[in-house]
Amino acid sequence: MKKGGSIFILLLLSLHFIAQDEVVIRIGLFDNSIIRSAQVTLNNGQYALQNGNTVLAQVSRNSTYAFSPAGQEVMVSRNGVKLGTYKRVVLASKEWESSLRVKARFSTGREKTNLYPDNLVITSKSGFLVLVNEADIERYVAGVTEAESGKGHSIEYYKVQSVISRTYALANMDRHSSKGFNVCDQVHCQAYHGISRWDENILIGTFETKDHVLVNSKIDLITAAFHSNCGGHTLNSEHVWRKPLTYLVGRPDTFCMAMPHSHWEKTVSKKSWLNYMKKDFPLDSAEDSLAVMAFFPESKTRYFSDSLHNLKMTKMRSDWKLRSAFFTIHEYQDSIQIVGRGFGHGVGLCQEGAMRMSQLGYPAHDILHFYYKDVHLIDRRQINFFREDFD
């Protein structure tokens, strides 16, 4: 299939029909940054600039709209001419496949530009802008799949990522309700950089799994946790977070071991390492502490030495900014070499393992069932039907 060809156009038209039974998700954009101003231009389709039900302007391709905070309101300009200040403005899409180019300027002086589908809502809070993308769930899922996976993978893998990204989003629609949106665009929820545009296989994977989600034995949406590489063994959910979940159970995974993020190393000074360890290990000699650290936690040990010292591997990962909590150490004259496996928290689906499984010919549903125990793949619109049958 050639991008821009007839089949690709048909795919986009097929995605249009998804919107007929749409779920609109509200995504807080650049949620980890303070937005001082934003510029918006038309990328595709038709838009109206609105304040409530009042249309302020029809957005044209040769116009640039600038937005900046004015107290608790938003000052709006078009091509350098001030239009007014408003409590809430919306760039409302008037047709399918509409998208906007949004350039945000942050308090640090840094700028970021992305393309976003559907509607953009702009408000002001405490002297900075709040940007919310109101997007069809399937267009959001395609964007997340691209941001979380990158380009160049198989359709079968993109089906896997689409299912778990959709499930995660729908299960966490209230995660940022206090801020006025459903999810953010950061890894705190799921990475999202706007529309998917680099690999048409992502759109195919999204379309072929449209509306499909994972549920547990009680027909509740699961927490579809995923990470880059588990280093050969996934973790139980309670080993990283507090709550045990029946479908997030650790298991051996050989598929990821030859993938790019399966192994890593980091070298630190022995002095800084021993000073760190002395806070948790009350030993007579700091050098003696090395004796209790020289092991490799093949069983995915939760504690670096023992639970009495309460030094969790996950805390050490955070403190030392390590790729994973699956590591051992090697002592040298003036340094400590940290040798580890995997990348990420290790719970749920291992992305690189799933990529390898898809390369070997495993279908998406087999990959999902490999990483999530005793789950069901169903259409989201049938959840109530199956739940009534369960009850």
C-alpha positions as a Markdown table, in Angstrom:
| # | Residue | x | y | z |
|---|---|---|---|---|
| 1 | Met | 0.0 | 0.0 | 0.0 |
| 2 | Lys | 1.3 | 3.4 | -0.9 |
| 3 | Lys | 0.6 | 6.3 | 1.4 |
| 4 | Gly | -1.9 | 8.7 | -0.2 |
| 5 | Gly | -3.2 | 5.8 | -2.4 |
| 6 | Ser | -6.8 | 4.7 | -2.7 |
| 7 | Ile | -6.6 | 2.1 | 0.1 |
| 8 | Phe | -5.2 | 4.6 | 2.5 |
| 9 | Ile | -8.0 | 7.0 | 1.7 |
| 10 | Leu | -10.5 | 4.2 | 2.3 |
| 11 | Leu | -9.0 | 3.6 | 5.6 |
| 12 | Leu | -9.4 | 7.2 | 6.7 |
| 13 | Leu | -13.0 | 7.1 | 5.5 |
| 14 | Ser | -13.5 | 3.9 | 7.6 |
| 15 | Leu | -12.2 | 5.7 | 10.6 |
| 16 | His | -14.9 | 8.3 | 10.0 |
| 17 | Phe | -17.5 | 5.7 | 10.7 |
| 18 | Ile | -16.0 | 5.1 | 14.1 |
| 19 | Ala | -17.0 | 8.7 | 15.0 |
| 20 | Gln | -20.7 | 7.8 | 14.4 |
| 21 | Asp | -20.7 | 6.1 | 17.8 |
| 22 | Glu | -17.9 | 8.2 | 19.2 |
| 23 | Val | -16.4 | 8.6 | 22.6 |
| 24 | Val | -14.8 | 12.0 | 22.9 |
| 25 | Ile | -11.8 | 12.2 | 25.2 |
| 26 | Arg | -10.5 | 15.4 | 26.7 |
| 27 | Ile | -6.7 | 15.5 | 26.7 |
| 28 | Gly | -4.7 | 18.1 | 28.7 |
| 29 | Leu | -1.9 | 19.2 | 26.5 |
| 30 | Phe | 1.7 | 19.9 | 27.7 |
| 31 | Asp | 0.5 | 19.1 | 31.1 |
| 32 | Asn | 3.9 | 19.2 | 32.7 |
| 33 | Ser | 4.7 | 22.7 | 31.4 |
| 34 | Ile | 3.5 | 26.3 | 32.1 |
| 35 | Ile | 2.1 | 27.6 | 28.8 |
| 36 | Arg | 2.6 | 31.3 | 28.4 |
| 37 | Ser | 1.2 | 31.7 | 24.9 |
| 38 | Ala | 0.0 | 29.6 | 22.0 |
| 39 | Gln | -0.3 | 30.1 | 18.2 |
| 40 | Val | -2.8 | 28.1 | 16.2 |
| 41 | Thr | -3.1 | 27.7 | 12.4 |
| 42 | Leu | -5.4 | 25.6 | 10.3 |
| 43 | Asn | -3.7 | 22.4 | 9.1 |
| 44 | Asn | -6.7 | 20.6 | 7.4 |
| 45 | Gly | -10.5 | 20.9 | 7.2 |
| 46 | Gln | -12.7 | 23.6 | 8.5 |
| 47 | Tyr | -12.9 | 25.3 | 11.9 |
| 48 | Ala | -14.8 | 28.1 | 13.7 |
| 49 | Leu | -13.5 | 30.1 | 16.5 |
| 50 | Gln | -16.2 | 30.2 | 19.2 |
| 51 | Asn | -17.0 | 31.8 | 22.5 |
| 52 | Gly | -19.8 | 29.6 | 23.8 |
| 53 | Asn | -22.4 | 29.5 | 21.0 |
| 54 | Thr | -21.1 | 32.8 | 19.5 |
| 55 | Val | -18.9 | 32.3 | 16.4 |
| 56 | Leu | -16.1 | 34.9 | 16.5 |
| 57 | Ala | -14.5 | 33.9 | 13.2 |
| 58 | Gln | -14.3 | 31.3 | 10.5 |
| 59 | Val | -10.8 | 30.0 | 10.6 |
| 60 | Ser | -9.0 | 30.4 | 7.3 |
| 61 | Arg | -5.8 | 28.9 | 6.1 |
| 62 | Asn | -3.9 | 32.2 | 5.9 |
| 63 | Ser | -4.7 | 33.3 | 9.4 |
| 64 | Thr | -2.7 | 32.8 | 12.6 |
| 65 | Tyr | -4.5 | 33.0 | 15.9 |
| 66 | Ala | -2.6 | 33.9 | 19.0 |
| 67 | Phe | -3.7 | 33.2 | 22.6 |
| 68 | Ser | -2.3 | 34.6 | 25.8 |
| 69 | Pro | -3.5 | 34.7 | 29.5 |
| 70 | Ala | -5.3 | 37.9 | 30.7 |
| 71 | Gly | -6.0 | 37.2 | 34.3 |
| 72 | Gln | -8.6 | 34.4 | 34.3 |
| 73 | Glu | -9.5 | 35.1 | 30.7 |
| 74 | Val | -7.9 | 34.5 | 27.3 |
| 75 | Met | -6.8 | 37.3 | 25.0 |
| 76 | Val | -7.3 | 36.4 | 21.4 |
| 77 | Ser | -5.6 | 38.0 | 18.4 |
| 78 | Arg | -5.7 | 37.2 | 14.7 |
| 79 | Asn | -2.8 | 38.2 | 12.5 |
| 80 | Gly | -1.7 | 40.6 | 15.2 |
| 81 | Val | -5.1 | 42.3 | 15.6 |
| 82 | Lys | -6.8 | 41.9 | 19.0 |
| 83 | Leu | -10.2 | 40.3 | 18.8 |
| 84 | Gly | -11.0 | 40.4 | 22.5 |
| 85 | Thr | -10.7 | 38.6 | 25.8 |
| 86 | Tyr | -12.9 | 35.6 | 26.7 |
| 87 | Lys | -13.4 | 33.1 | 29.5 |
| 88 | Arg | -13.3 | 30.1 | 27.2 |
| 89 | Val | -12.6 | 29.9 | 23.5 |
| 90 | Val | -13.0 | 26.8 | 21.3 |
| 91 | Leu | -11.6 | 26.1 | 17.9 |
| 92 | Ala | -14.5 | 23.8 | 16.8 |
| 93 | Ser | -14.1 | 21.3 | 14.0 |
| 94 | Lys | -16.7 | 21.5 | 11.3 |
| 95 | Glu | -15.8 | 18.4 | 9.3 |
| 96 | Trp | -14.1 | 15.0 | 9.7 |
| 97 | Glu | -10.3 | 14.9 | 9.4 |
| 98 | Ser | -9.9 | 18.5 | 10.5 |
| 99 | Ser | -6.7 | 19.3 | 12.4 |
| 100 | Leu | -4.8 | 22.2 | 13.8 |
| 101 | Arg | -1.2 | 23.1 | 14.1 |
| 102 | Val | -0.5 | 24.3 | 17.7 |
| 103 | Lys | 2.7 | 26.0 | 18.8 |
| 104 | Ala | 3.0 | 26.5 | 22.5 |
| 105 | Arg | 5.5 | 28.7 | 24.2 |
| 106 | Phe | 6.5 | 27.8 | 27.8 |
| 107 | Ser | 7.7 | 29.8 | 30.7 |
| 108 | Thr | 11.2 | 28.4 | 30.1 |
| 109 | Gly | 11.2 | 30.0 | 26.6 |
| 110 | Arg | 11.0 | 26.6 | 24.9 |
| 111 | Glu | 8.5 | 26.1 | 22.1 |
| 112 | Lys | 6.7 | 22.9 | 20.9 |
| 113 | Thr | 4.6 | 22.4 | 17.8 |
| 114 | Asn | 2.2 | 19.5 | 17.2 |
| 115 | Leu | -0.8 | 18.7 | 15.0 |
| 116 | Tyr | -4.0 | 17.9 | 16.8 |
| 117 | Pro | -7.3 | 16.5 | 15.6 |
| 118 | Asp | -10.9 | 17.7 | 16.3 |
| 119 | Asn | -11.5 | 20.5 | 18.8 |
| 120 | Leu | -9.1 | 22.7 | 20.9 |
| 121 | Val | -10.4 | 24.3 | 24.0 |
| 122 | Ile | -8.4 | 27.2 | 25.5 |
| 123 | Thr | -8.8 | 28.7 | 29.0 |
| 124 | Ser | -6.6 | 30.6 | 31.4 |
| 125 | Lys | -5.7 | 29.7 | 35.0 |
| 126 | Ser | -3.3 | 31.5 | 37.4 |
| 127 | Gly | -1.6 | 33.4 | 34.6 |
| 128 | Phe | -1.0 | 30.6 | 32.2 |
| 129 | Leu | -3.0 | 28.9 | 29.5 |
| 130 | Val | -4.8 | 25.5 | 29.7 |
| 131 | Leu | -5.1 | 23.7 | 26.3 |
| 132 | Val | -7.4 | 20.8 | 26.0 |
| 133 | Asn | -7.8 | 18.6 | 22.9 |
| 134 | Glu | -11.3 | 17.2 | 22.5 |
| 135 | Ala | -10.7 | 14.2 | 20.3 |
| 136 | Asp | -12.5 | 11.2 | 19.0 |
| 137 | Ile | -11.3 | 8.2 | 21.0 |
| 138 | Glu | -9.9 | 6.3 | 18.0 |
| 139 | Arg | -7.9 | 9.3 | 16.7 |
| 140 | Tyr | -6.5 | 9.7 | 20.2 |
| 141 | Val | -5.7 | 5.9 | 20.3 |
| 142 | Ala | -3.8 | 6.2 | 17.0 |
| 143 | Gly | -1.9 | 9.2 | 18.3 |
| 144 | Val | -1.0 | 7.4 | 21.6 |
| 145 | Thr | 0.1 | 4.2 | 19.6 |
| 146 | Glu | 2.5 | 6.3 | 17.6 |
| 147 | Ala | 3.9 | 8.2 | 20.5 |
| 148 | Glu | 4.3 | 5.1 | 22.7 |
| 149 | Ser | 5.6 | 2.7 | 20.0 |
| 150 | Gly | 7.2 | 4.7 | 17.2 |
| 151 | Lys | 7.0 | 3.8 | 13.5 |
| 152 | Gly | 8.2 | 0.7 | 11.6 |
| 153 | His | 6.4 | -2.1 | 13.5 |
| 154 | Ser | 4.0 | -4.8 | 12.3 |
| 155 | Ile | 0.3 | -4.2 | 12.0 |
| 156 | Glu | -0.2 | -7.1 | 14.5 |
| 157 | Tyr | 1.9 | -5.2 | 17.1 |
| 158 | Tyr | 0.0 | -2.0 | 16.5 |
| 159 | Lys | -3.3 | -3.9 | 17.1 |
| 160 | Val | -1.9 | -4.9 | 20.5 |
| 161 | Gln | -0.8 | -1.3 | 21.4 |
| 162 | Ser | -4.2 | 0.1 | 20.2 |
| 163 | Val | -6.2 | -2.3 | 22.4 |
| 164 | Ile | -4.2 | -1.5 | 25.6 |
| 165 | Ser | -4.1 | 2.2 | 24.9 |
| 166 | Arg | -7.8 | 2.3 | 24.3 |
| 167 | Thr | -8.5 | 0.2 | 27.4 |
| 168 | Tyr | -6.2 | 2.4 | 29.6 |
| 169 | Ala | -7.9 | 5.6 | 28.4 |
| 170 | Leu | -11.4 | 4.4 | 29.0 |
| 171 | Ala | -10.5 | 3.0 | 32.4 |
| 172 | Asn | -9.0 | 6.4 | 33.5 |
| 173 | Met | -11.5 | 8.9 | 32.2 |
| 174 | Asp | -11.6 | 10.6 | 35.6 |
| 175 | Arg | -7.9 | 10.7 | 36.3 |
| 176 | His | -7.6 | 14.5 | 35.8 |
| 177 | Ser | -11.2 | 15.5 | 36.3 |
| 178 | Ser | -10.2 | 18.1 | 38.9 |
| 179 | Lys | -8.3 | 19.9 | 36.1 |
| 180 | Gly | -11.2 | 19.8 | 33.6 |
| 181 | Phe | -10.0 | 17.0 | 31.4 |
| 182 | Asn | -9.9 | 13.2 | 31.3 |
| 183 | Val | -6.2 | 12.4 | 30.7 |
| 184 | Cys | -3.0 | 14.2 | 30.2 |
| 185 | Asp | -0.6 | 13.8 | 27.3 |
| 186 | Gln | 2.4 | 12.8 | 29.4 |
| 187 | Val | 3.6 | 9.3 | 30.5 |
| 188 | His | 1.7 | 9.9 | 33.8 |
| 189 | Cys | -1.3 | 8.8 | 31.6 |
| 190 | Gln | -0.1 | 7.9 | 28.1 |
| 191 | Ala | 2.2 | 9.8 | 25.8 |
| 192 | Tyr | 0.3 | 11.7 | 23.1 |
| 193 | His | 1.7 | 14.1 | 20.6 |
| 194 | Gly | -1.3 | 14.6 | 18.5 |
| 195 | Ile | -2.4 | 12.9 | 15.3 |
| 196 | Ser | -0.8 | 9.8 | 14.0 |
| 197 | Arg | 1.0 | 10.6 | 10.7 |
| 198 | Trp | 4.2 | 8.6 | 10.3 |
| 199 | Asp | 3.1 | 5.1 | 9.7 |
| 200 | Glu | -0.2 | 4.1 | 8.0 |
| 201 | Asn | 0.1 | 0.6 | 9.7 |
| 202 | Ile | -0.8 | 2.4 | 13.0 |
| 203 | Leu | -4.1 | 3.6 | 11.5 |
| 204 | Ile | -4.7 | 0.0 | 10.2 |
| 205 | Gly | -4.1 | -1.5 | 13.6 |
| 206 | Thr | -6.4 | 1.1 | 15.2 |
| 207 | Phe | -9.2 | 0.5 | 12.7 |
| 208 | Glu | -8.9 | -3.3 | 12.8 |
| 209 | Thr | -9.3 | -3.2 | 16.6 |
| 210 | Lys | -11.8 | -0.3 | 16.8 |
| 211 | Asp | -13.8 | -0.4 | 20.1 |
| 212 | His | -11.9 | -3.5 | 21.4 |
| 213 | Val | -10.9 | -3.4 | 25.0 |
| 214 | Leu | -9.7 | -5.8 | 27.7 |
| 215 | Val | -11.8 | -6.7 | 30.7 |
| 216 | Asn | -11.2 | -8.9 | 33.7 |
| 217 | Ser | -13.4 | -11.8 | 35.0 |
| 218 | Lys | -15.9 | -9.3 | 36.4 |
| 219 | Ile | -16.2 | -7.5 | 33.0 |
| 220 | Asp | -14.4 | -4.4 | 34.4 |
| 221 | Leu | -11.9 | -2.6 | 32.2 |
| 222 | Ile | -8.4 | -3.6 | 33.3 |
| 223 | Thr | -5.5 | -1.4 | 34.1 |
| 224 | Ala | -3.6 | -2.1 | 30.9 |
| 225 | Ala | -0.1 | -1.4 | 32.3 |
| 226 | Phe | 2.8 | -1.6 | 29.8 |
| 227 | His | 6.5 | -0.8 | 29.7 |
| 228 | Ser | 9.4 | -0.9 | 27.3 |
| 229 | Asn | 11.3 | -4.1 | 28.3 |
| 230 | Cys | 10.9 | -6.4 | 31.3 |
| 231 | Gly | 14.5 | -7.8 | 31.2 |
| 232 | Gly | 13.3 | -11.4 | 31.0 |
| 233 | His | 10.5 | -11.5 | 33.6 |
| 234 | Thr | 7.5 | -9.3 | 34.2 |
| 235 | Leu | 6.4 | -8.3 | 37.7 |
| 236 | Asn | 3.3 | -8.6 | 39.9 |
| 237 | Ser | 1.5 | -5.3 | 40.2 |
| 238 | Glu | 2.0 | -5.2 | 44.0 |
| 239 | His | 5.8 | -5.4 | 43.5 |
| 240 | Val | 5.7 | -1.9 | 42.1 |
| 241 | Trp | 2.4 | -0.5 | 43.3 |
| 242 | Arg | 0.4 | -1.3 | 46.4 |
| 243 | Lys | -2.6 | -3.2 | 45.0 |
| 244 | Pro | -2.4 | -6.8 | 43.7 |
| 245 | Leu | -4.4 | -7.3 | 40.5 |
| 246 | Thr | -5.2 | -10.8 | 39.3 |
| 247 | Tyr | -4.4 | -10.1 | 35.7 |
| 248 | Leu | -1.1 | -8.3 | 36.3 |
| 249 | Val | 0.9 | -11.4 | 37.4 |
| 250 | Gly | 4.6 | -11.7 | 36.7 |
| 251 | Arg | 5.8 | -14.3 | 34.3 |
| 252 | Pro | 9.0 | -15.3 | 32.4 |
| 253 | Asp | 9.5 | -13.6 | 29.0 |
| 254 | Thr | 12.3 | -14.7 | 26.7 |
| 255 | Phe | 10.9 | -12.7 | 23.7 |
| 256 | Cys | 12.4 | -9.4 | 24.8 |
| 257 | Met | 15.9 | -10.6 | 25.7 |
| 258 | Ala | 17.5 | -9.8 | 22.3 |
| 259 | Met | 15.8 | -6.5 | 21.9 |
| 260 | Pro | 17.4 | -3.0 | 22.2 |
| 261 | His | 16.5 | -2.3 | 25.8 |
| 262 | Ser | 17.1 | -5.7 | 27.3 |
| 263 | His | 20.4 | -4.8 | 29.0 |
| 264 | Trp | 22.0 | -1.7 | 30.4 |
| 265 | Glu | 24.9 | -0.4 | 32.5 |
| 266 | Lys | 25.7 | 2.6 | 34.6 |
| 267 | Thr | 28.9 | 3.6 | 36.4 |
| 268 | Val | 28.9 | 5.8 | 39.6 |
| 269 | Ser | 31.6 | 6.7 | 42.0 |
| 270 | Lys | 32.1 | 4.3 | 44.9 |
| 271 | Lys | 32.1 | 7.2 | 47.4 |
| 272 | Ser | 28.6 | 8.5 | 46.4 |
| 273 | Trp | 27.3 | 4.9 | 46.3 |
| 274 | Leu | 28.6 | 4.1 | 49.8 |
| 275 | Asn | 27.3 | 7.4 | 51.2 |
| 276 | Tyr | 23.9 | 6.5 | 49.8 |
| 277 | Met | 23.9 | 3.0 | 51.2 |
| 278 | Lys | 25.0 | 4.0 | 54.7 |
| 279 | Lys | 21.7 | 5.7 | 55.2 |
| 280 | Asp | 19.9 | 2.3 | 55.1 |
| 281 | Phe | 22.6 | -0.2 | 56.2 |
| 282 | Pro | 23.8 | 0.4 | 59.7 |
| 283 | Leu | 27.1 | -1.5 | 59.2 |
| 284 | Asp | 30.4 | -1.0 | 61.1 |
| 285 | Ser | 32.3 | -0.4 | 57.9 |
| 286 | Ala | 30.9 | 1.3 | 54.8 |
| 287 | Glu | 33.1 | -1.1 | 52.7 |
| 288 | Asp | 31.4 | -4.0 | 54.3 |
| 289 | Ser | 28.1 | -2.9 | 52.8 |
| 290 | Leu | 29.3 | -4.1 | 49.4 |
| 291 | Ala | 29.2 | -7.7 | 50.6 |
| 292 | Val | 25.4 | -7.6 | 51.0 |
| 293 | Met | 24.8 | -5.9 | 47.6 |
| 294 | Ala | 26.7 | -8.2 | 45.2 |
| 295 | Phe | 23.9 | -10.3 | 43.8 |
| 296 | Phe | 21.6 | -10.4 | 40.8 |
| 297 | Pro | 17.9 | -10.6 | 41.7 |
| 298 | Glu | 16.9 | -13.3 | 39.2 |
| 299 | Ser | 13.6 | -13.7 | 41.1 |
| 300 | Lys | 12.8 | -10.0 | 40.8 |
| 301 | Thr | 13.5 | -9.4 | 44.5 |
| 302 | Arg | 11.6 | -6.4 | 45.8 |
| 303 | Tyr | 14.3 | -5.3 | 48.3 |
| 304 | Phe | 17.9 | -4.7 | 47.6 |
| 305 | Ser | 19.1 | -6.6 | 50.6 |
| 306 | Asp | 16.2 | -7.5 | 52.9 |
| 307 | Ser | 12.9 | -6.1 | 53.9 |
| 308 | Leu | 14.2 | -5.1 | 57.4 |
| 309 | His | 16.2 | -2.3 | 55.8 |
| 310 | Asn | 13.2 | -1.4 | 53.7 |
| 311 | Leu | 15.4 | -0.3 | 50.7 |
| 312 | Lys | 13.2 | -1.1 | 47.8 |
| 313 | Met | 14.6 | -1.7 | 44.3 |
| 314 | Thr | 12.0 | 0.6 | 42.9 |
| 315 | Lys | 13.2 | 3.4 | 45.2 |
| 316 | Met | 16.8 | 2.9 | 44.2 |
| 317 | Arg | 15.7 | 3.0 | 40.5 |
| 318 | Ser | 14.1 | 6.4 | 41.2 |
| 319 | Asp | 16.9 | 7.8 | 43.3 |
| 320 | Trp | 19.7 | 6.8 | 40.8 |
| 321 | Lys | 17.6 | 7.4 | 37.7 |
| 322 | Leu | 18.1 | 3.8 | 36.5 |
| 323 | Arg | 16.3 | 2.2 | 33.5 |
| 324 | Ser | 14.7 | -0.5 | 35.7 |
| 325 | Ala | 14.7 | -2.0 | 39.2 |
| 326 | Phe | 16.3 | -5.2 | 37.9 |
| 327 | Phe | 20.0 | -4.9 | 38.5 |
| 328 | Thr | 23.1 | -5.9 | 40.4 |
| 329 | Ile | 26.4 | -4.2 | 41.1 |
| 330 | His | 30.1 | -4.8 | 40.5 |
| 331 | Glu | 32.8 | -3.2 | 42.7 |
| 332 | Tyr | 35.9 | -1.6 | 41.2 |
| 333 | Gln | 38.7 | 0.4 | 42.8 |
| 334 | Asp | 37.0 | 3.8 | 42.7 |
| 335 | Ser | 33.7 | 3.0 | 41.1 |
| 336 | Ile | 30.5 | 0.9 | 41.2 |
| 337 | Gln | 29.2 | -0.5 | 38.0 |
| 338 | Ile | 25.4 | -1.1 | 38.0 |
| 339 | Val | 24.4 | -3.8 | 35.5 |
| 340 | Gly | 20.7 | -4.1 | 34.8 |
| 341 | Arg | 18.1 | -5.6 | 32.5 |
| 342 | Gly | 15.0 | -4.1 | 31.1 |
| 343 | Phe | 13.5 | -0.6 | 30.8 |
| 344 | Gly | 10.5 | 0.5 | 32.8 |
| 345 | His | 8.4 | -0.6 | 35.7 |
| 346 | Gly | 8.1 | -4.2 | 34.5 |
| 347 | Val | 4.3 | -4.7 | 35.1 |
| 348 | Gly | 1.9 | -5.8 | 32.4 |
| 349 | Leu | 2.8 | -5.9 | 28.7 |
| 350 | Cys | 6.5 | -5.8 | 27.7 |
| 351 | Gln | 6.4 | -3.8 | 24.5 |
| 352 | Glu | 9.7 | -5.1 | 23.0 |
| 353 | Gly | 8.6 | -8.6 | 23.9 |
| 354 | Ala | 5.3 | -8.0 | 22.1 |
| 355 | Met | 7.1 | -6.6 | 19.1 |
| 356 | Arg | 9.2 | -9.7 | 18.9 |
| 357 | Met | 6.2 | -12.0 | 19.3 |
| 358 | Ser | 4.5 | -10.2 | 16.4 |
| 359 | Gln | 7.6 | -10.7 | 14.3 |
| 360 | Leu | 7.5 | -14.4 | 15.0 |
| 361 | Gly | 3.9 | -14.6 | 13.7 |
| 362 | Tyr | 1.9 | -14.5 | 17.0 |
| 363 | Pro | -1.5 | -12.8 | 16.5 |
| 364 | Ala | -2.5 | -9.8 | 18.6 |
| 365 | His | -5.0 | -11.7 | 20.8 |
| 366 | Asp | -2.3 | -14.3 | 21.7 |
| 367 | Ile | 0.1 | -11.6 | 22.6 |
| 368 | Leu | -2.4 | -9.9 | 24.9 |
| 369 | His | -3.2 | -13.1 | 26.7 |
| 370 | Phe | 0.5 | -13.9 | 27.1 |
| 371 | Tyr | 1.0 | -10.7 | 29.2 |
| 372 | Tyr | -2.4 | -10.3 | 30.9 |
| 373 | Lys | -3.8 | -13.3 | 32.8 |
| 374 | Asp | -7.4 | -14.4 | 32.5 |
| 375 | Val | -8.7 | -11.4 | 30.6 |
| 376 | His | -11.3 | -11.1 | 27.8 |
| 377 | Leu | -11.1 | -9.1 | 24.6 |
| 378 | Ile | -14.5 | -7.6 | 23.9 |
| 379 | Asp | -16.2 | -4.7 | 22.2 |
| 380 | Arg | -16.6 | -1.8 | 24.6 |
| 381 | Arg | -20.2 | -1.3 | 23.6 |
| 382 | Gln | -21.0 | -4.8 | 24.8 |
| 383 | Ile | -19.6 | -4.3 | 28.4 |
| 384 | Asn | -23.0 | -3.7 | 29.9 |
| 385 | Phe | -24.5 | -6.7 | 28.1 |
| 386 | Phe | -21.8 | -9.0 | 29.4 |
| 387 | Arg | -21.8 | -7.5 | 32.9 |
| 388 | Glu | -25.6 | -8.1 | 33.2 |
| 389 | Asp | -25.0 | -11.7 | 32.1 |
| 390 | Phe | -22.2 | -12.0 | 34.7 |
| 391 | Asp | -24.4 | -10.5 | 37.5 |
